Amino acid sequence: MGFLYRRRDSRLWWVCWSDTSGERRRESTGLTDLEAARQVLAELERRVTARRSLTQAATAQTVADHARAHLEARARPGQVLAKDDTAVLLEHLRGPMRSVALCDLRYHHVVEWMRELSERRPMDAPPTRALYMMLYRLLDGAVADGLIPTNPCRPSEESEAGAMAADVERRLSNHFTRDELERLISDPRVDRARRCQWAVLALTGARVGEVLALRVRQVDLQRVPLGRMLVAGRWDSKQRRLTPSRSGLPREVPVHRALSGMLAHYVREVLPARLGRPATPDDLLFPSPGGAPQQAGTTLAHLQRDLEVLGLRKGNLHTLRRTFFALGRQSGIAQATLRVISGEARPVDPDITFAARCAEISRLEIKVEPSLAGALLPASDRGLFRLGAT
């Protein structure tokens, strides 16, 4: 219970009461009339009592319980509950999100739930981001009702720092090791065409759209000191058309010796079998069966299937691109050179000649299947690898 009192230096009535946490608080009512001040005290005590009852309800109420209560409150008597966002969210609450008390829900519970959704989301479920926003709005309503002090979807300072540390750790480890890459591009259980494609993505730093747009004529394996790959555009899988590169200018990418041998073997034996005819300089380097452009989603599905077959950890197409930077740093290649080769050059980066890029890429240590690394080009096929018009 609270009480009213007057201070010696004031004609106003002051109120002393206990808030929902039990802490004693003192505040001026701004009133000189006793009856009006008593009404202020009564209103304060009514609010505290109401909030305490809500807090007690939240102690036993889970997120699922709160979602059901929200649905029931919105439904009219005798009317079937509408299939709104809350009903959709309720169908996809898993794990702690169904069992933990609403007042004990924390940011890390939300993160774990989203991670599980991303890995095992049903085909007919809304996108993970949409489900997250449904939960965010539901918990915002719980905050407005006084059930919880803050929205658990918003990270606190401590959890935010932990999330930043986890993000740094993820970025540092989200690439394939040298051993993992060598298995991916050498293991006979992986299709020969895909082995070469994974090697191009991981040893050139090119984006998947740039690799899917490459044509045979843009690869010159007769160039010295290393072969050259000319990246002049990219394949947009959403719009299903060729578009210019991000910089708008073609860039010369040195081809590592191990990759050069794989490409020679690929164009001589694998690509003709994929096309059903001899390869020509105008053919796409990595087409779908029949010669049409390959879609990025299909390429991603193939990579994930290959990783599962080999028992390697999960990854995506950008993991291969990050592998290029990771292996380059481990081999002592300058960061500026890696950025220039991969198309991430900054205004402050110096202009690096092709010969200098080749010298740096030659430091990269990678082992592939001996029969591929030592593949030689017959004289009859060398014309395929002369740089032509782009």
BAKOLMI-562903 format. One record per residue (C-alpha): residue number from 1; chain; x, y, z. Coordinates in pm, 1 decimal, always signed. Layout:
<sites>
n,chain,xx,yy,zz
NUM,A,X,Y,Z
...
</sites>
This chain:
<sites>
n,chain,xx,yy,zz
1,A,+0.0,+0.0,+0.0
2,A,+107.7,+355.9,-65.9
3,A,+59.9,+671.5,+134.8
4,A,+54.8,+1049.9,+95.6
5,A,+276.8,+1297.9,+274.4
6,A,+393.5,+1659.9,+263.1
7,A,+751.3,+1779.1,+255.4
8,A,+854.2,+2067.4,+481.3
9,A,+966.2,+2277.9,+187.0
10,A,+651.7,+2223.1,-24.1
11,A,+277.0,+2281.7,-9.3
12,A,+217.1,+1992.1,-252.8
13,A,+116.2,+1638.9,-162.0
14,A,+370.5,+1367.0,-239.6
15,A,+294.4,+999.4,-297.2
16,A,+502.9,+697.0,-195.5
17,A,+420.2,+355.5,-345.3
18,A,+573.6,+22.7,-453.9
19,A,+598.5,-54.4,-826.6
20,A,+553.8,-399.4,-987.3
21,A,+912.3,-498.7,-898.8
22,A,+856.9,-408.8,-530.6
23,A,+1082.1,-101.8,-540.2
24,A,+965.4,+197.8,-336.1
25,A,+909.8,+513.1,-542.2
26,A,+832.0,+872.9,-444.4
27,A,+681.6,+1138.2,-668.3
28,A,+502.4,+1469.3,-635.9
29,A,+132.3,+1469.1,-725.0
30,A,+150.5,+1838.9,-815.3
31,A,-165.8,+1889.6,-610.9
32,A,-245.4,+2082.9,-292.8
33,A,-592.2,+1931.7,-248.1
34,A,-590.7,+1616.1,-31.4
35,A,-890.0,+1445.5,-194.3
36,A,-745.9,+1491.2,-543.7
37,A,-411.1,+1353.9,-423.7
38,A,-590.4,+1048.5,-278.3
39,A,-744.8,+982.2,-618.7
40,A,-395.9,+990.3,-775.2
41,A,-272.6,+735.9,-520.1
42,A,-574.5,+510.1,-581.4
43,A,-512.9,+518.7,-957.8
44,A,-144.5,+432.4,-910.1
45,A,-231.5,+135.4,-687.8
46,A,-492.3,+17.2,-940.8
47,A,-234.5,+22.8,-1222.6
48,A,+26.5,-161.2,-1014.1
49,A,-224.7,-429.3,-916.0
50,A,-333.2,-475.8,-1278.3
51,A,+26.0,-503.2,-1398.4
52,A,+112.0,-755.3,-1126.0
53,A,-181.2,-974.5,-1228.6
54,A,-66.5,-956.4,-1590.3
55,A,+288.6,-1046.9,-1489.3
56,A,+160.6,-1346.9,-1292.5
57,A,-36.0,-1456.7,-1598.5
58,A,+272.5,-1420.6,-1816.8
59,A,+469.7,-1642.6,-1577.8
60,A,+254.0,-1940.9,-1669.9
61,A,+167.4,-1834.6,-2026.2
62,A,+377.7,-1950.6,-2320.3
63,A,+406.4,-1783.7,-2659.6
64,A,+163.6,-2041.0,-2798.9
65,A,-84.1,-1965.8,-2516.0
66,A,-55.4,-1594.8,-2583.5
67,A,-111.0,-1649.4,-2956.5
68,A,-425.4,-1853.6,-2885.3
69,A,-553.8,-1590.6,-2642.3
70,A,-488.0,-1324.5,-2906.2
71,A,-690.2,-1521.4,-3161.6
72,A,-977.9,-1581.0,-2919.9
73,A,-989.7,-1213.4,-2825.9
74,A,-1021.8,-1115.2,-3192.9
75,A,-1289.9,-1370.8,-3277.8
76,A,-1656.8,-1283.2,-3240.0
77,A,-1891.8,-1521.3,-3052.7
78,A,-2004.0,-1805.2,-3277.7
79,A,-1755.8,-1712.9,-3552.5
80,A,-1479.7,-1940.3,-3680.7
81,A,-1130.9,-1800.4,-3614.2
82,A,-986.5,-1630.3,-3919.8
83,A,-665.8,-1758.3,-4080.6
84,A,-463.1,-1447.8,-3997.2
85,A,-91.6,-1401.1,-3927.4
86,A,-121.4,-1519.1,-3566.9
87,A,-287.5,-1845.4,-3674.5
88,A,-15.4,-1904.8,-3934.2
89,A,+255.7,-1832.7,-3675.4
90,A,+95.6,-2070.7,-3425.9
91,A,+127.0,-2357.3,-3675.4
92,A,+505.7,-2307.6,-3706.0
93,A,+610.4,-2256.1,-3343.8
94,A,+863.8,-2525.3,-3255.7
95,A,+1077.7,-2628.1,-2960.5
96,A,+1122.9,-2376.9,-2675.7
97,A,+896.5,-2131.4,-2854.8
98,A,+602.2,-2351.3,-2750.4
99,A,+713.5,-2448.5,-2399.6
100,A,+909.9,-2158.1,-2248.7
101,A,+714.9,-1907.1,-2039.7
102,A,+644.0,-1576.5,-2210.3
103,A,+826.2,-1381.0,-1938.8
104,A,+1133.6,-1608.2,-1976.2
105,A,+1154.3,-1576.8,-2354.7
106,A,+1487.9,-1428.5,-2467.6
107,A,+1654.5,-1323.1,-2790.7
108,A,+1859.1,-1644.1,-2820.7
109,A,+1533.3,-1847.2,-2819.8
110,A,+1416.9,-1647.4,-3121.8
111,A,+1750.7,-1698.7,-3300.4
112,A,+1742.1,-2076.2,-3239.6
113,A,+1384.9,-2093.8,-3367.1
114,A,+1472.6,-1902.2,-3684.7
115,A,+1778.0,-2122.4,-3745.9
116,A,+1565.0,-2435.4,-3711.9
117,A,+1304.9,-2287.0,-3948.9
118,A,+1572.2,-2212.9,-4209.0
119,A,+1701.1,-2570.9,-4196.8
120,A,+1369.8,-2758.4,-4180.3
121,A,+1096.7,-2526.9,-4305.1
122,A,+799.2,-2706.7,-4467.8
123,A,+747.7,-2637.4,-4836.9
124,A,+407.7,-2472.2,-4778.2
125,A,+533.9,-2248.6,-4494.0
126,A,+582.9,-1872.1,-4538.8
127,A,+941.7,-1744.0,-4564.8
128,A,+1138.7,-1742.2,-4240.2
129,A,+1158.0,-1360.9,-4245.0
130,A,+777.9,-1337.4,-4271.8
131,A,+730.7,-1570.2,-3972.0
132,A,+983.2,-1364.5,-3775.2
133,A,+784.2,-1044.9,-3841.0
134,A,+462.7,-1220.4,-3732.6
135,A,+630.7,-1311.2,-3401.5
136,A,+771.1,-959.4,-3367.9
137,A,+424.0,-802.1,-3399.2
138,A,+270.2,-1054.3,-3157.9
139,A,+533.8,-983.7,-2890.1
140,A,+502.2,-608.8,-2945.6
141,A,+138.0,-651.8,-2848.1
142,A,+245.7,-839.1,-2534.5
143,A,+470.3,-544.5,-2443.0
144,A,+182.5,-300.8,-2495.8
145,A,-38.5,-518.0,-2270.0
146,A,+224.5,-510.0,-1996.3
147,A,+289.4,-886.4,-2008.9
148,A,+661.7,-845.7,-2078.5
149,A,+890.3,-541.4,-2036.5
150,A,+1062.9,-559.2,-2378.4
151,A,+1025.2,-741.1,-2708.5
152,A,+1258.1,-1048.7,-2708.6
153,A,+1295.0,-1008.8,-3085.5
154,A,+1508.5,-701.6,-3012.6
155,A,+1853.3,-807.2,-2885.3
156,A,+1970.1,-652.7,-2558.8
157,A,+2317.8,-501.3,-2531.9
158,A,+2457.4,-828.6,-2395.3
159,A,+2292.0,-1048.9,-2657.5
160,A,+2381.5,-799.4,-2929.4
161,A,+2748.7,-825.2,-2831.4
162,A,+2719.4,-1203.6,-2830.2
163,A,+2553.5,-1198.0,-3171.8
164,A,+2833.9,-978.1,-3307.5
165,A,+3094.3,-1220.6,-3172.9
166,A,+2907.8,-1515.0,-3326.3
167,A,+2884.8,-1326.7,-3655.9
168,A,+3260.3,-1266.3,-3656.2
169,A,+3321.5,-1634.6,-3579.6
170,A,+3081.3,-1735.9,-3857.6
171,A,+3253.3,-1509.8,-4107.7
172,A,+3597.0,-1640.8,-4013.8
173,A,+3487.0,-2004.8,-4045.8
174,A,+3233.1,-1985.1,-4328.2
175,A,+3464.1,-2118.6,-4596.2
176,A,+3595.4,-2457.3,-4695.0
177,A,+3936.5,-2566.4,-4576.9
178,A,+4202.0,-2671.8,-4828.2
179,A,+4137.2,-3041.9,-4751.4
180,A,+3760.8,-2999.5,-4793.5
181,A,+3803.6,-2820.8,-5125.7
182,A,+4046.6,-3082.9,-5256.3
183,A,+3793.2,-3355.0,-5174.4
184,A,+3514.2,-3160.8,-5342.7
185,A,+3703.1,-3112.5,-5670.0
186,A,+3873.6,-3454.3,-5681.1
187,A,+3635.9,-3713.6,-5537.3
188,A,+3498.8,-3940.0,-5815.0
189,A,+3159.0,-3950.0,-5645.3
190,A,+3105.4,-3591.1,-5763.4
191,A,+3005.5,-3540.8,-6125.9
192,A,+3305.9,-3444.1,-6343.8
193,A,+3137.7,-3128.0,-6474.0
194,A,+3052.6,-3009.0,-6126.1
195,A,+3402.0,-3079.5,-5995.4
196,A,+3540.5,-2836.2,-6251.6
197,A,+3268.2,-2581.8,-6177.2
198,A,+3339.4,-2589.0,-5802.6
199,A,+3710.8,-2546.0,-5876.9
200,A,+3645.2,-2238.3,-6093.0
201,A,+3430.5,-2078.5,-5821.2
202,A,+3683.1,-2151.8,-5544.2
203,A,+4007.4,-2074.0,-5730.3
204,A,+3907.0,-1756.2,-5916.7
205,A,+3680.2,-1576.5,-5666.6
206,A,+3421.0,-1526.2,-5941.6
207,A,+3052.7,-1491.7,-5854.5
208,A,+2818.0,-1768.9,-5959.9
209,A,+2642.3,-1548.1,-6216.9
210,A,+2978.9,-1462.0,-6373.7
211,A,+3075.2,-1828.7,-6398.7
212,A,+2739.2,-1925.2,-6551.7
213,A,+2787.8,-1656.2,-6819.6
214,A,+3136.0,-1773.5,-6923.5
215,A,+3185.2,-1902.0,-7277.7
216,A,+3462.9,-2128.1,-7400.5
217,A,+3623.5,-1844.8,-7600.5
218,A,+3669.4,-1641.4,-7282.5
219,A,+3917.0,-1896.8,-7145.7
220,A,+4270.8,-1877.0,-7284.7
221,A,+4482.6,-2158.7,-7142.8
222,A,+4772.1,-2085.0,-7380.9
223,A,+4845.2,-1751.4,-7215.3
224,A,+5170.0,-1722.3,-7020.0
225,A,+5275.7,-1727.5,-6744.7
226,A,+4928.0,-1857.7,-6649.2
227,A,+4606.5,-1909.6,-6841.0
228,A,+4353.2,-1627.7,-6845.3
229,A,+3978.8,-1618.7,-6790.2
230,A,+3794.8,-1308.2,-6911.4
231,A,+3493.0,-1219.6,-6695.3
232,A,+3280.0,-984.7,-6905.0
233,A,+2923.5,-1025.8,-6773.1
234,A,+2694.7,-1232.4,-6556.5
235,A,+2387.0,-1448.2,-6595.9
236,A,+2085.4,-1313.7,-6403.4
237,A,+1887.1,-1621.4,-6301.9
238,A,+1585.7,-1415.2,-6189.4
239,A,+1549.8,-1218.4,-6512.6
240,A,+1695.5,-1506.3,-6717.5
241,A,+1921.4,-1286.2,-6924.9
242,A,+2283.6,-1181.5,-6955.9
243,A,+2372.4,-856.0,-6783.2
244,A,+2696.3,-652.5,-6760.9
245,A,+2937.9,-714.9,-6476.4
246,A,+2907.0,-500.0,-6163.7
247,A,+3187.3,-267.1,-6268.4
248,A,+3069.7,-261.4,-6628.6
249,A,+3421.2,-356.4,-6743.4
250,A,+3568.8,-700.4,-6819.3
251,A,+3844.1,-824.3,-6589.9
252,A,+4127.7,-1068.4,-6646.7
253,A,+4144.7,-1353.1,-6397.0
254,A,+4457.9,-1572.9,-6385.2
255,A,+4390.6,-1947.0,-6404.5
256,A,+4583.7,-2153.7,-6150.9
257,A,+4787.0,-2437.8,-6305.4
258,A,+4578.3,-2706.7,-6133.2
259,A,+4260.4,-2538.8,-6256.1
260,A,+4405.8,-2504.8,-6606.0
261,A,+4453.7,-2881.1,-6627.4
262,A,+4098.6,-2942.0,-6504.9
263,A,+3953.2,-2700.7,-6761.6
264,A,+4149.0,-2860.3,-7046.1
265,A,+4020.0,-3205.1,-6950.1
266,A,+3668.0,-3068.7,-6903.5
267,A,+3641.0,-2900.0,-7244.7
268,A,+3804.0,-3190.4,-7426.2
269,A,+3597.5,-3474.4,-7274.8
270,A,+3317.5,-3362.6,-7043.0
271,A,+3160.3,-3063.6,-7219.6
272,A,+3106.7,-3244.4,-7557.4
273,A,+2928.8,-3526.6,-7373.1
274,A,+2708.4,-3271.0,-7197.8
275,A,+2623.4,-3092.8,-7524.1
276,A,+2590.9,-3406.7,-7734.1
277,A,+2831.2,-3262.8,-7994.1
278,A,+3183.0,-3113.6,-8014.6
279,A,+3225.7,-2791.5,-7815.8
280,A,+3269.1,-2461.2,-8003.5
281,A,+3416.3,-2130.5,-7882.1
282,A,+3066.8,-1977.2,-7855.8
283,A,+2930.2,-2245.7,-7623.2
284,A,+2869.6,-2171.4,-7257.8
285,A,+3141.8,-2318.4,-7039.3
286,A,+2898.3,-2460.7,-6781.1
287,A,+2559.8,-2505.0,-6951.4
288,A,+2271.2,-2722.4,-6846.7
289,A,+2231.5,-3045.4,-7046.7
290,A,+2154.2,-2942.9,-7403.2
291,A,+2342.1,-2611.3,-7390.6
292,A,+2093.2,-2372.4,-7222.3
293,A,+2213.3,-2143.9,-6940.2
294,A,+2225.1,-2303.8,-6598.9
295,A,+2021.7,-2146.0,-6317.3
296,A,+2187.2,-2043.1,-5990.9
297,A,+1925.3,-2229.3,-5785.2
298,A,+2001.2,-2552.4,-5969.0
299,A,+2373.5,-2498.3,-5916.2
300,A,+2318.1,-2443.8,-5542.6
301,A,+2111.0,-2762.9,-5515.8
302,A,+2388.5,-2959.2,-5688.5
303,A,+2651.1,-2820.8,-5449.5
304,A,+2450.7,-2904.5,-5140.0
305,A,+2387.5,-3256.0,-5271.0
306,A,+2759.9,-3307.2,-5338.0
307,A,+2852.3,-3184.0,-4990.9
308,A,+2603.9,-3426.6,-4837.9
309,A,+2738.0,-3718.4,-5043.0
310,A,+3095.8,-3643.3,-4931.1
311,A,+2994.0,-3591.3,-4568.7
312,A,+3122.1,-3231.8,-4566.9
313,A,+2966.8,-2952.7,-4363.7
314,A,+2693.0,-2741.7,-4516.3
315,A,+2781.3,-2452.2,-4742.4
316,A,+2655.1,-2249.2,-5035.7
317,A,+2792.8,-2097.3,-5354.2
318,A,+2922.9,-1793.1,-5169.1
319,A,+3113.0,-2027.3,-4935.8
320,A,+3321.6,-2126.9,-5238.7
321,A,+3390.4,-1760.4,-5314.9
322,A,+3499.2,-1698.1,-4955.6
323,A,+3723.9,-2003.0,-4983.4
324,A,+3921.9,-1818.2,-5251.4
325,A,+3994.5,-1533.7,-5008.7
326,A,+4069.7,-1768.5,-4717.7
327,A,+4314.0,-1987.3,-4910.5
328,A,+4471.3,-1678.3,-5065.6
329,A,+4538.9,-1523.1,-4724.6
330,A,+4680.5,-1852.4,-4594.6
331,A,+4919.2,-1862.6,-4892.9
332,A,+5038.0,-1506.9,-4826.4
333,A,+4867.5,-1343.3,-5126.7
334,A,+4816.8,-969.7,-5084.3
335,A,+4461.8,-865.0,-4995.8
336,A,+4457.9,-600.4,-5269.2
337,A,+4544.8,-865.8,-5529.5
338,A,+4263.5,-1092.9,-5410.8
339,A,+4017.2,-804.5,-5433.9
340,A,+4128.8,-707.1,-5784.3
341,A,+4105.5,-1065.1,-5912.2
342,A,+3760.9,-1122.4,-5761.9
343,A,+3613.4,-792.7,-5881.0
344,A,+3604.9,-631.9,-5534.7
345,A,+3876.2,-371.1,-5598.7
346,A,+3855.3,-53.1,-5390.9
347,A,+3943.9,+295.8,-5513.3
348,A,+4258.1,+292.1,-5298.3
349,A,+4382.3,-40.8,-5438.5
350,A,+4675.5,-9.4,-5682.9
351,A,+4649.8,-119.1,-6044.9
352,A,+4800.5,-468.8,-6056.8
353,A,+4932.5,-605.2,-6384.8
354,A,+4824.7,-944.5,-6511.1
355,A,+5178.8,-1080.7,-6467.8
356,A,+5176.1,-970.0,-6103.2
357,A,+4839.9,-1136.7,-6046.8
358,A,+4974.0,-1459.2,-6197.9
359,A,+5277.2,-1449.1,-5970.1
360,A,+5052.3,-1416.3,-5664.9
361,A,+4805.7,-1687.3,-5769.5
362,A,+5097.1,-1925.1,-5834.3
363,A,+5163.3,-1919.5,-5459.3
364,A,+4827.7,-2085.9,-5394.6
365,A,+4879.1,-2451.9,-5300.2
366,A,+4604.3,-2689.7,-5410.1
367,A,+4610.3,-3056.1,-5509.1
368,A,+4369.0,-3222.9,-5750.3
369,A,+4336.0,-3566.2,-5904.3
370,A,+4670.4,-3638.0,-6080.3
371,A,+4501.8,-3737.2,-6406.2
372,A,+4333.0,-3395.2,-6418.3
373,A,+4622.1,-3180.6,-6297.8
374,A,+4847.5,-3314.5,-6572.1
375,A,+4594.6,-3296.5,-6855.6
376,A,+4740.2,-3159.0,-7177.7
377,A,+4565.9,-2996.3,-7469.4
378,A,+4585.4,-3171.1,-7803.2
379,A,+4691.4,-2943.3,-8085.7
380,A,+4349.0,-2987.3,-8249.6
381,A,+4174.0,-2834.6,-7944.4
382,A,+4405.0,-2543.1,-7877.4
383,A,+4198.3,-2308.6,-8089.4
384,A,+3916.3,-2337.5,-7838.6
385,A,+4127.9,-2166.6,-7578.3
386,A,+4236.7,-1864.0,-7781.4
387,A,+4069.8,-1548.5,-7653.4
388,A,+3812.0,-1426.4,-7903.9
389,A,+3551.5,-1151.5,-7913.2
390,A,+3350.3,-1116.2,-7596.3
</sites>
